[in-house]
Amino acid sequence: MAPEEPGRAAYVVLLACTTLGTLSSTLITSPINQIADGLEAGPREIVFAVAAFTLAMVVAAPLAGWLCERLGPRRFLVASLGLMVAAGIGAALSPDLLTLVGMRALQGLACSAIPPAVQQTLGFFWVHNRARVMATWASAIGVGQALGPPIGGLVADLVGWRGVFVTHAALAGLLAVLLLRVVPAAPAGRPPMHVTGMLTLVVGAGGLVGALTVVGQGGALVTTLALAAVGLVGVLVHLMIARRSSRALVEPRLLREPRYFRSTVAAGSVMSILGMFIVATPLELGRGFGLSPGRIGAITVALAASMAIFAPVSSRIGERITPRRVMHAGLAVLVCTPLLVPPALALEGSTAPLVAAFAVLALSGCAIGAVQSVAALGAMRSPASRNGTAMGIHNMVRFSGLAAGYAWVALSYPTGHLMLVFAGPATLAALTLAVVLVGPPAAPVVDTAPTLGTGPGSPAVGT
């Protein structure tokens, strides 16, 4: 029997937490050049302040999924928002780039709690309306992308870049209070903890994403190879443990299930493409056109606003032509639109390039919102949705994609070849489309009431 749905206020607060999580990364994209100047950092170094946030989310995501199930989503989320407040104040007071990077990493650690906590709560209380709820969740991500650049640009123009972090800390504190007041607690579970399995998963993911980050920063080849080797060994050992141990965090069959696998690959890829857009575009608008943070935000808002608007529309389209076809169409669009950004910015005149870039970003945002919405629905309807760590792995892949996107920009943008920068997302979209086209559609599912905390060995009900 499905639990009674909470009121609209609870739904809005949960979606606002998702929006805040996105704001955590996008607030600094518009004033990124101002922050670099204030801390005397170059374009490659300042991207590390963005990447550190995502790297921390990747490393923490599997454990966050487990803790969310163990402690209960609301309790875990409130505690994480408290950490986010402290990290935001620390970022505002940062005297140098190293301190800012550390505070951004703490913010990322706190932010890793938001996706599993919100997804588990929405999935528990709104079980019979899951398709549209997940589409609205994806839309909330787009809202954060939309609000981040203009809010960050406006605050930076008015009071300087440090005020951006103070604003974010205040919003996190407000949401923590509202969560306690209006959102009911979904039940906690008793998922098993396999320490070796969790450790190897975290080391593996951290090593691989760390290698990507070091590459983007132009780090030493030896360091990059060492991190990649540690990450690869960690992942391989984790897979061996998962196959042989009855206490494994996640049964491998859950991760191989077609709906979960395709959704996770698509989610990670589209987040990588998003990361490339939201870092490369502000850098070029600031350094190539000399725009202020506020004007950069006014242009890049097209990407995220279209994500927010189109995600619910894609859900309705999916009801007519199937969600899988919506995902295929979105990825096909993303094969083309990144390659339109360089010629758009190369147009003659002072206004035409900006208008053309706005249009290309808007179309790209529609495609990203569609793929993100379908990927979220697919993950929540898979048998793996019953396992907190499996959903943590799904979010780990999403965050890893974002980190890979940032690393690509940090590596390619200093070459001065903008077409090379945007060939990255186009190529990734083509490869992802090829992956999700393979194989027949997954079996139909029926939404049923969830049972949290059953552990990886329990029967999973299709959702």
N, C-alpha and C positions, 0 to 999 in steps of 0.2 A: 504494500500500500504506500503510495507516494505521500510524503509529508506535505503539510499545508504550506502554500506559498506565502512568504512574508509580504509586507506592504511594499508599495512603490518606492518609498523612501529607502528601504534596504537595498532594493535593486539599483537605485541611482547611486548610492554610496559605494557599492561594490564596483560599479562601472567607473566611478570617479577614482577609485584606487588604481584601476587599470590605466586610466588616463594619466594619473600622477606618475606611475611607473615609466610611461613613455616620456613624460615631461622631464624625468630625471636625466635622460640622455639628450633630448632635443633642445632644452633650454639654453645650452651653451653653444649651439651651432651658429646662431646669428652673431653673437659677440665673440666668436672664436678668434678673430683677428685682434680684437681689442684685448682679450685675455693674453694672447701671445705677446702683444706689445707691452702690456703691463708687467709680465713676468720675464720679458726679454727672451722669448722662445721663438724658434723658427717654425715653419709650417709642419715639418715632419715631427718635431718634438711636441707641438701642441696637440696633434692628433692622438698622442699617447695619453693625454688627459681624458680623451673620449674613450679610447680603447681600454684603459685601465678599469673603467666602470663595467664594461662588457666582459672583460676577462674575469673579473671577480664574480659576476653573475654565472658565467659558465662553470667555474670551479665549484660554486656553492649550489648550483641547481639540483643535482641528484640528492644531496643531503637535505635541501630545502623541501623537496617533494616528500621525503620520508618524515621529516619533522612536522610538516604540515598535517600529515595523516596521524602522526603519533600524538601531537599536542592539541590538535583541533585547529582548523583553519583560522578562526577568528583570533584566538589567543596568539598564535604564531604571527599573524599579520600585524596585530597591534604592537607587539614587541619589536617587530622589524621597522615599523613606522617610527617608533621611538629612536631606534638607531639611526634612521634616516635624518631625523631632526638634528641629532648631534653631529652627524657627518656634514650636513649642509652648513651648519654654523662654522665647523672647522674649515670647510672649503672657502667660506667667505673671508676667513681670517688668514688664509694661506699667504706666507711671505715669499714663497718661491714655487717653482714648478713641481719639485719633488713632493712638497707638502700637499699641493693640490692633487697630484696623482694619487697619493695615499688616501686623501679624503674621498676622492672619486671612487676608489676601490671599495671603501667602506659603504658608500652609497650603493654601489653595485651589489655588494653582499646583502644589504638590506632589501634591495629591490628584487632579489631572487625569490623572495617569499610571495610576491604579489601574484604572479601567474598561477601557481598551484593553489594558493588559498582562494583566489577568486573563482578559478575554474571548478574546484571541488565544491565550493558553496553554491555556485550557480547550478552545477550539475545535480546537486542534492535536492535543492528546493524547487527548481524549475524544470523538472525532469520531462514533463509532457510537452514542453515548448522548446526543446533543446536546439533545434535548427535555428530558430530566430534569435534565441538567447545568445548562441555562439556568434551569429552574424553581428548582433549588437555589441558583443564583447570585442570582436574585431574592429567594429566601428569606433569603439571607445579608444582603441589603440590609435586609430586615425585621428581622433579628436586631440589626443596628446601630441601627435606629430603636427597637427595643425596649429595648436595653441602655443607649442613650445617656441618655435622661431619668432613669431611676433611678440609674445610676452617677454622672451629673453632679450630681443632687440629693443623693445620699448623701455624695459627696466634699465638696461645697460645705457641707453641714451639719456635717461633721466637721472640716474644715481650712480652709474658705473657698474662694471661687471660683478663686483662683489655683492651688490644688491640682488642679483639674480639668484644666488644661493640662499640668501636670507628669505626671499620670497618662497622658494621651494620648501625650505624648512618649516615655514609657517603653514603652508598648505598641508604638509605631512602631519603636523601636530593637530590641525583641525580635523582631518580625516580620521585620525586615531580616536579622537573623542566621539565623532559621529558613529564610527563602527561599534563602539561599546554601547551606544545609546539605541541604535535602531536596527542593527543586524543581529539576528539570532545565531546562536552557535550551532554549526553542524557537528555531528558527533565525531569524537576522536576515535581512533582505532588502536590496534595493537600489532602493527606490522613488525615482522622480525627484522632484526638488525644483524647483518653479516658484515662484521667490521672489515675483514680482508676484502670482501667484494666492494664495499663502499670506498675503501681506501684506494684500491686499484682503479676504480672508475674515476675518482676525483683526480688522481695523479695522471691517468691517461688523458683525460679531457684537458686538464690544465697544461700538460706538457705540449700537446698538439696546438692548442690555441696560443700558448705562450710562444711557440716557435713562429706562428703566423705574426704575432705582435712584434717579435724581435726582427723578423724580416722586414716588416713595414717601417721599423725604426732604423733600418740600415745597420743592424747589429752585426757582430762578428759571425762568420759562417760556422765556426766551431760551436758557438753558443746555440745557434739555430739548430744545427744537426744534433747536438746533445739533447736539447729539449724535445725535438721531434722523436729521437730514439727512446727517450724516457716515456713520452706519451704513447708511442706505438707499443712498447713493451707492456705498459700499464693496461692498455685496451686489450691486448692479446691475453694477458694473464686473467683479466676480468672475464673474458669470454670463456676461457678454460674453466674457471671456477663456476661460472653460471651453468655450464653444461654438466658438470660433475657433482655439484653440491645440491642436496635437497633443501638447503637453507639459503639458496641464492636469492638475491634481492628481487630479481625479475627473471621469470622463465624465458629463455630465448625464443620460444614459440610465440610469445606475446609480441616481441619486437619484430618478428618476421611476418606477422599477420599483414596481409596486403593493405588493408585500410590504414592501419597505424604506420606502416613503413612509408607508403606514398605520402601520407599527410605530413610525416616528420621530415622527409626529404624536401617536400615542397615548402614547408614552413621555414626550414633553415635556409633554403635558397632565396626565398623572397625577402627574408630579413637581411640577407647579405646584400641583395640588390638595393634594398631600402637604405642600408648603411652607406653604400657607395654614393647614392644620390644625396643623402642629407649631409654628407661631409664635403664631397667634391664640389657640389653646386655652390654652397656658401663661400668656399675658398675662392672659387673662380670669380664669383660676383664681387667679392671684396677686393681681391688682388688684381683682377683683370679689368674691372669696371669702377673700382673705387667707391662702391656703395657703402653706406652706413649700416650698422646692425639692423636698424628699423626697416630700411628699404630692402635689405636682404630677406628679412622675415616676411615682408609683404609679398615677395615673389615666391619664396619656397613654401609658403602656406598653401599654394596650389596643390602640391604633392599630397600633403596630409589631409587637407580639406576634402579632396576628391576621394581619398581612402575612406574617410568617415562617412561621406554621403553615399558612396557606392556599395559599401559592404552590406547594408541591409537590402539594397536593391538586388545584389547578387544572390541573396538567399531566396528571394521570390523567383528570380530567373531559374535558379537551381531546382525549384519545385516543378518547373515546367520542362526543363531539358536535362535534368539530373546535375547534381553538384560536380560530378567528375568532368562533364563537358565545360562547365563554367571554369574549372581550374585549367583545363586545356586552353581555352580561349584567352584567359588572363596571361598565361605563360607565353602564348604566341604573340600577344601584344608586347610583352616585355622583351622579346627577342629583337623587336624593331625600335621601340621608343628611345632606349639609351643612345642609339646611334644617331638620333636626331638632335641631341643636345648640342654637340659641337657646331654643326652647321647653323643651328638656331642662334647661338651666341656669336657667330661670325658674320651675321647679317649687317648690312650697312645701316648707319644712323644710330641715334642715341636711345630710341624707344623700341624700334623693331626687334632687336635681339632680346630684350627683356620680355616683350609681349610673346614672342615665339617660344622662349624658354618657359614662360608661365603656362602656355598651352600644352607643351610637351610634358611638363611636370604633372599637369592635371590628368592627362590621359594615362600616364604611368601610374599615378596614384589610384585611379579606378582599377587598373589591372592588379596592383598589389593588394588592394582591399578585397578584391574578389578571391584571389588565391589564398589570402590569409584567412578569410572567412570559411572557405571550404576546408582548408587544412585543420582549422580549429574544430570544426564539426566532425571531421573524420576521426581525429584523435579521440574526441569525447565519445564517439560511437563505437570505438574499437574495444575489444575485450581488455586491452591494456589500461583503459581508463579506470579500472578497478584498483590499480596498483599505483600508490603514490610515487614510488621511485620510477616507475615507467613514465609517468607524466613528468617527473623531474628530468628524465632523459630527453623526453620530447622538448621541453623548454631549454635544456642544455644545448640541444642541436640548434634551436632557434637563436639563442644567444651567441653560439659559436659562429653562426652565419653572419650575425651582425659584426662580430669581431673580425671575421675574415674580410668583410666589406671595408671596414676601417683600415685594415692592414693593406688591402689592395690600393686604396687611395693614398695612404702614406708612402707606399712604394712607387706608385706610378705617377702621382701628381707632380713631384719635383722634376720629372723628365721634361715637362713643358709640352707634352703631346696629349692634348685633351681627348682626342679620338681614342688613344690607347687606354686612357682612364675609363671611358664609357664603353669600350669594347668588352671590358670585364663583365659587367652585368648582362650584356646581351648574350655573351657566350654561356654564362651560367644559366640563363633562362632557357637557352636551347638545349643544354645538357639535361636540365631538370625535366623539360617537356618530353625528351626521349625516355627518361626513366619512368615517368608516370603513365606513359602510353603503353608500356609493356604489360602484358597480361590482361585477363578479363576483369570486368568490374567486380568489386567485392560483393558478397552476398547481402541481400536486403536485411535491414535491422528494424527492430521495434523498440522504441524508448520505454524503459522500465525503471522502477524506483531503484536507486543505487543502494549498495550495502558497503559502506566504507570500512576499511581496516580489516578486510578478510585475508590479506596476505597473498603472496604470489602463488601459493599452492592451492588456493580455493577456486571453485568453479567460477568462471567469468560469464556474466550475462551480456549478450550483445546489446549495444546501446546505439 
